[in-house]
Amino acid sequence: MKPENHSKRPHIWSVGLASLVLALTACSPAASLDTGGAKKLIEVQGAMPEPADTKTVKEYTTVDGITSYDPAASLLPKSIRDKGVLVFGVDPTAAPTSFTGSDGKAFVGMDADLARALGQILDIQIVFKSSTFDAIIPGLQARRFDAAIADMGVNMDRLKVIDLIGYARGGFGIATRPGNPLHIGEKTMCGHKVAVVLGSIQAVTKGPAYSAECQTQGKPAINLITVPNQQELLLQLQSGQVDAGYVDAPGAGWAAKQNPGEIELGATIPGTILSMATPKDSELTPALVQGIKHLASLPEYKDILKKWGMEYAILEPQYLDSYKTIPTPPPTPSTN
């Protein structure tokens, strides 16, 4: 989530962070710039800062045990190899996949861990630039960053303008007040004030489709309230400004765990595959495809997802690719 929002209303995500049990220890991925045997991190203007001592950020995950994988690293475009850094656009407002750590600065969460792991595989330094979700695609098109990792689902409108490379299973959730007193679920949002995040699938396609279905059935439309990010969605739910939030399942579930007695995960809805994004027909896409397929074959991939309570999101390498059509996720694997 945005550092400036943390300074205003830190209570939403501060609860329970101290109890995180990290499966891994902390360290930053190495840059490709070698100075006498020691690797020097490259500074990128506008990037979210990495902590000087990663051990001070309890949510930070090391990926030092992952080594480079030449079949993927060799595909990295020369332009990125030459500059020595791969810049990911992120929307740091959606714990547990994408948020700001306890230092108020470092990018942490499942997306951060997976991106840094890809940096190890590709033998390239990874940095993150903060963005709002609705500005991710314009930022890619304007080359403000090389790629993006922001829990982006796959739809045909997006596939027309960007490449999408899967990395985990997605899903949608409906966040409600405790006990779900209004009984709001996937098919019972009609007539209710439901918050959705600007630019999300819930705001652009899913929510309007559900609302149209309500009207077809002679019921009142859903009053979709668009908010800038997940943090604001949950704040409006807590304050009673909306009846529910239609958001990604990981965010709704995490919020319910961090705010018991205030937020409940009222329903979960199967979704598509969460995907990284690159500019359309990017030279970077093949390297990320090979990188994520290799990562998904390593134990660290499952460790990362389990750390963030997302065992259901684990996918086998064969399901991770650059998609040309909307992929259908396989049955949920056993988490035993």
GUFIVO-937913 format. One record per residue: x negated, y negated, z of N, C-alpha, C, CB in turn. Coordinates in steps of 0.1 Angstrom, whole numbers, plus 5000, padded with zeros to 4 digits. Last residue first. Glycine has a CB too. Layout:
residues N
XYZXYZXYZXYZ ...
//
This chain:
residues 336
501953045013501453135024499953145023502153275024 503352914994502352835002501752915013502952705007 504153014961504153044976503052964982503853194978 505152754937504252874942504452894957502852844939 508152694921507252654931506452774937508052584943 508152764885508652784899507652744909509152924901 506652494865506952634868507652644882505652714868 508052194850507152264860507652404862507252184873 508052114817508952174827508052244837509952274820 507151804801506851934806507851984816505451944812 508151634773508351634787508051784792509751584791 505351624749506751634752506951644768507551754745 502751604751503351544739504851544741502951624726 500351564777501651614772502051534760502651594783 497351704785497951584780499151614772496851514770 497851924814497351894801497751754797497951994790 498452194834497952054834497252024821496852044846 499052454835500152364834499752214833501152384846 496752594838497352604825498552504823497852744822 495952564866495352484855496052484842493952534853 498952554887497752624881497252544869498252764877 499752314912499952374899498752444894500352264889 501252204942500152274936500552334922499552384945 503352094955502952024943501752094936502451884947 503852214979504752244968504252184955506152194972 501952104996501652234991502552264979501952335002 501551845007502151864994501851994988501651744985 500251735030501651795031502351825018502451705039 497751665026498751555025500151615026498551475013 496351905026496051805036497151695037494751735033 497252025003497752075016497451975027497152205019 495751884984497251874984497851924997497851954972 493151954991493551814991495051804992493051744978 493152234988492852175001493352035002491352185004 493552264961494652304970494452244984494652464971 491052164953492352104948493452144957492652164934 489152324965489252184969490652124965488152094965 488952554950489752554963489952414968488952634973 489452504915488652504927489452504939487752384926 491152464894490652604895489752614908489852644883 491652204893492752284897492252434899493852274887 489152114881489452084895490552174901489851934897 489652194855488552254863488752234877487152194859 491752034848491952174847490852244855491852224832 490551784851491651824861491951974860492951744858 488651784830488251764844489351814854487951614847 490051814807489151924811488751904826487851914802 491551564809492151694808491251814812492651724793 489451384809490351394821491051524821491251274822 488451424784487551444795488351454808486551324797 490551354767490051494767489151514779489251514755 490951064773491951164777491351304777493051164767 489150884764488950934777489851054780489150824787 489950794740488850884740488550944753487550814735 493550774738492250724744491250834742492450694758 496150764728495150824720493750784725495350794706 497050494749497450584738496350634730498550524729 495250474780495750414768496150514757494850314762 496350714805495250644798495950574786494150744793 497450834837497650774824496450714818498750664826 498251134854497451024852497750964839495951064853 501451254866500451244856499551124857501051254843 503551504880502851374882501651364873502451354897 506151654862504851664867504151524868503951754857 509551604875508651644864507251664870508651544853 511651744901511251644891510251694881510551524899 514451824922513251864914512951754904513551994907 515151644951515651674937514351714929516351544931 516251634985515151644975515751694962514051734980 517751425010517851524999516551524991519151494990 517051275032518351325031518551435020519251215028 514751225054514751275040516051345038513551375037 515250945074515351085072515351115057516751135078 514150705098514250745084514350895083513050695075 514150685126514450565118514750605103513250475118 513450915138514550835145514950715137514050805158 510150895128511250975133512250895141510751085142 508150795108509150715115510350795120509650605105 506550985097505950875104506850795112505150795094 508451155084507551215094506951105103506451295088 509650975066510451045077509651095088511351155070 507450915050508150815058508950865069508950725049 507051165038506051105046506651005056504951055038 509451195023509151285033508151235043508651415027 509250975006510350985015510051075026511651025007 506851034992506950915000508050915010507150794991 507451284979506351274989506451154998505051274982 509751214963509951294974508751284984510051434970 510250874952509551004951509551084964508050974947 513650754958512150734957511550874954511650664969 516150574968515950684958514450664953516950674946 517450504999516350474990516150594981515050444997 520550365012519550475009518450425000520250595003 521750125017522350255023521350365022523650285017 520049825026520549925017520950045024519449955006 519649685049520049605037520449695026518849525033 518849805073520249815069520649735057521049775081 516149825079516849705083518349705080516249575077 515350055067515350045081516149935086513850035086 515649985040516450095045516550085061515950225041 513749785037515149745035516149855041515449725021 511449935042511849825051513249785050510949715048 511550105020511750165033512050055043510550245037 511049914999512250004999512550055013512050124989 508549825006509749735007510949815007509749624996 507050055000507049995014508249905016505749915016 507350094973507950184982508050124996507150314983 508149774956507249894960507949974970505949844965 510049574948508649584942507849714945507849474946 513349694941512349634950510949654944512449704964 516749684930515349704926514349624936515149654912 519449854938518749744943517249764940518949714959 522349964924520949984924520249854927520450044910 525150074932524549934933523049954935525249854945 526850294911525850284922525250134921524650384920 530350234905528950254901528050244913528550144890 533150424917532350304916530950324912532450224929 534650674895534150634908533350504906533250744915 535350804872536350704878535950664892537650774879 533450944860534351014869535350924876533451094879 532050744848532750834839533750914847531750934832 530850634870531850554863532750644854531350444855 528950834876529950794886531150724879529350694896 527350824853528150944856529250914866527251054861 526150574856527050594845527950714847526350604832 524550644878525550544880526550554869524950404880 522750834867523650874878524850774879522950884891 521550654849522250774844523250824855521350884840 520250474867521350424858522150544852520750344846 518450664879519450584887520550534878518850474894 516850754857517550844865518750774872516650914876 515650514844516450614837517350694846515550714830 514550314860514750294846515750394839513350304839 514450394887515050254884515450244869514050144887 513250644886514550624893515250494889514250624908 510950584873511950664866513250644872511550804865 510050234881510050384883511050454875510250414898 510249964878509450034868509450184870508049984869 510749904913510649844899509749924890510149704901 512350164931511150084929511050034914509950164932 515650124946514750194937513550104934515450234924 518250154970517050094966516250184957516250044978 521650144968520550234968519350164962520850364959 524750114981523550034978522350114979523549904987 527350314966526450284976525350194971525850404983 528950414945529450304953528550254964530750354959 527450734944528450634938528950534949529650714933 525850924954525350784955526350684950524050774948 526051204953526951124961526450984964527251194974 524351374941525551344934526551264942526251484930 522151364959521951354945523151314937521351484939 523651184987522751294981522651264966523251424984 524751065017524251025004523351134999523650885004 526351045041526351165033525851135019527751235033 526150845059527050815047527050935038526550695040 524350935078525850915082526750895070525850805091 521851095081522551065068524051045070522351185058 520351135103521651195103522451185090522551155114 518850815099518950945106520351005106518450925121 519250685066519050665080519350805087520150555085 517350825038518550775045518250745059519750875044 515950885007515650855021516950785026514450755022 515751134985516651024989516451005004518151064986 513151214960513851224974514751104976512751224984 511851414934512451294939513051314953513551244929 508651524922509951554927510551424933509951654938 505851694907506551584912507951624917506751474901 502751864909504151874907504851754913504752004913 499751724893500451784904501951784901500251714918 498651624869497751664880498451734892496951544885 498751564834499251614846498251644857500151734844 498451274816497651394819498151444833496151374819 499551084790499851124803499251264806501351124806 498950794770498750934772498950964787497250974768 501450554760500250594767500150744767500350544782 503650514743502750404744501450444752503450294751 505350744743505150664730504050564731506450594727 505450824768504550904759504450834746505151044757 507450654779506050644783505050714773505750694797 509650764766509350624764507850594768510250534773 509751024776509351004762509050854759510551044753 508051074808509251054800508851014786510250954806 506651194837506551194822507951174816506051334817 505650984865506351094859506351084844507851104864 502850894883503750854872504350984866502950784861 501250844905502450924907503350904895503150904920 499050704896500050634903501350714904500350494897 496250624881496750744888497750684898495650834895 494850534849495650504861496050634868496950414857 491950404832492950504835493850454847492350644837 490550164830490350274820491450374821488950344822 491949834832491349954838491350064828492150004851 492649644814492149604828491649714836493349534835 493549694788492249744792491749674805491249714781 496149644782495249524782493749564786495749414791 497149884786497149834773496249714771498549804769 496949904814496149994806496049944791496850134805 498649694821497249694825496349784817497049724840 501149794812500549674806499049664809501249544811 501250014831501150034817500649914809502550074811 501249874857500249984853500149994838500650114860 503249714865502149644858501049754853501449534866 504949854881505449804868504349744859506649714870 503349884904503650004895504149954882504750084902 500749644908502049694911502449804901503149574910 497349744917498349684907499749724913498149744893 493849754924495249754928496149684918495349684942 491449974911491949834911493449844914491749774897 488750174921490150154920490550004920490950224932 486150384908486650264916488050244912485750134912 483750644906485150604905485450474913486050724909 480850734888481450664899482950624896480650534903 480551064874480650914872481250854885481650884859 480751334868479451274872479451124869478251344864 483051474866482551394854481251334856483651294850 483251574892483251664881482651594868484651714878 483351334907482251434909482151524897482451514922 485651224897484451154895483251244897484351034905 487551404906487251404892485951324889488451334884 487451334933486951464929486651474914488051574933 488651084931487151084935486651224931487051054950 491251164924490451084915488951084918490950934915 491951314946491851374933491051294924493251404927 491951104966491151224967490951294954491751324977 493850934956492450884958491551004958492350804971 496151084957495651034944494250994945496550924939 496451134985496251244976495651194962497551314973 494550875002495750954999495451054989496850864994 493250534998493250675003494550744999493050675019 491150264994492250334988492150484992492150324972 490250035021489950155012491250225006489050255019 491549845037490849805025490749925015489549755028 492449895063493149795056492549765042493249675064 491350105077490549985076491249875069489250015070 493150305072493250245085492350125086492850345096 493950265036493550335049493650255061492250395047 496650235014495450175020495150235034495550025021 497850494991498050385001496650335006498850435013 499250754978498650634973498850514982499150604959 500550974990499750994978498850874974500651024966 502350955011500950995014500051005001500951125021 502350605005501850715013502850835011501750675028 502350374984503150494985502550604992503550534971 500850164975501950134984502850254987502850024978 498850094955498550154968499650124979497250094974 498650194924499650114932499550164946501050134926 495750154903496550224913497550134919495650284924 493450224877494550134882495350214892495350074871 490150314878491550364879492350254884491650484888 487250314860488150234867489550284866488050084863 484150454862485450474856486450404865485750634855 480750354854481850354863483150374856481950224871 478650314836478450384848479550394858477350324855 478550214811478750114822478650184836480150054820 477950454797477050344797477250244808477050274784 480350604801479050654806478050544807478450764797 482050444787482250454801480950504807483350544805 481050464761481250334766481450334781482550264760 481150744756479850674758480050534764479150654744 483650934773483250834763481950764766484350734760 483051264783483251124788482751024777482551104801 482451514777483451454769483651304773484751534770 480651614795480151584782481151514773479651714775 482251664817481451554818480851514804480251574827 483451914809484251794811483351674810485051804824 481252084807482252084796483151964797483052214796 479852034832479351974819480451984808478152044815 480651924861481052034852480851984838482552074855 479151854893479551814880479851934871478451724873 480651974924479551944915480051914901478552064914 481951914956482251934942481151894933483551864938 481251824981480951964978481252004963481752054987 482051564983480651584980480351734976479851554992 484351444988484451544977482951584973485151484965 485951345018484751365011485051464999483651425019 488551115025488151255022486951265014489351335015 489950905049489050915038488551065037487850825039 491350855072492050915061491150945049493250825057 489650715089489950855092490650925081490750855105 486950545084488250545078488750685079488250495063 484450575093485250485101486650475095484650345100 483150725075483550795087484450705096482350845095 482150565055483450625053483950695065483350725042 480750265058480650395065482050465064480150375080 481650075040480250095042479950235048479549985049 484450165019483950135033482450165033484550225043 485050004988484750124995484150095009483850214987 487549764979486249794984486149934990485849694994 489049764947489249784961487949824968490449884964 487849524923488049664928488349664943486849754924 487149274914488549304916488849444921489249284903 484249384897485049274902486549314903484849154892 482349644910483249604899484149494905484149724894 479149764916480249684921481049634908479649554928 477950084919478149974910479349894915478250014895 475650234941477050214937477150084929477950204949 472850424933473350294937474750274932472450184932 471050704944472050654935472750524941473150754933 467550754943468750724951469850664942468450634963 465550784924466050904931467250884939464950954939 465250524914464250584922464650704929463550494931 468350484909467250394912466250464921467850264920 470850554886469850604895468750504897469250734888 474250534882473050454881472050504891473450304883 476550674886475650734876474350644874476350744863 477450704921477450644908476450704898477150494909 479150954940477950884936478150814923476750974936 481950914963481250974951480150894946482250994940 481450884999481850824986481250904974481550684985 482851085025481651025018482150975005480651135016 483951265053484051145045482751115038484451035053 485351605053484751485059484551385049483351525065 488551775054487251745048486651625055487451725033 490951795066490251925062488851905057491151995052 491951595092491251605079490551735077490251485078 494851535106493751635108493151655094494251775113 496251245119495851325107494751415110495551225095 496851085140496951235142496651315130498351265146 496750825132495750875141495751025143495750805154 499150805119497950815111496750865119497550685104 501350765136500950895132499750915124502150955124 502050445125502450555134502050685128503950545136 501450285104500450305114500750415123500250175122 503450235086502450345082501450365093501750315069 505050045098505650155091504650265089506150105077 503649835111504249945119504750055111505349885127 502649615097501849735098502549855104500549715105 503349375081504249465087503549605088505549485079 501249205073502449145078503249245086503249105065 499049355066498849255077500149195082497949145071 500149515046499849575059499649475070498549655057 500449335026501649385032501349445045502349485023 497749305018498449195024499749235030498749095013 497049565008496449515021497249405027495049475018 499749764997498949644995498349605008499849534989 499250125000500050005000499149885000500950005012 
//
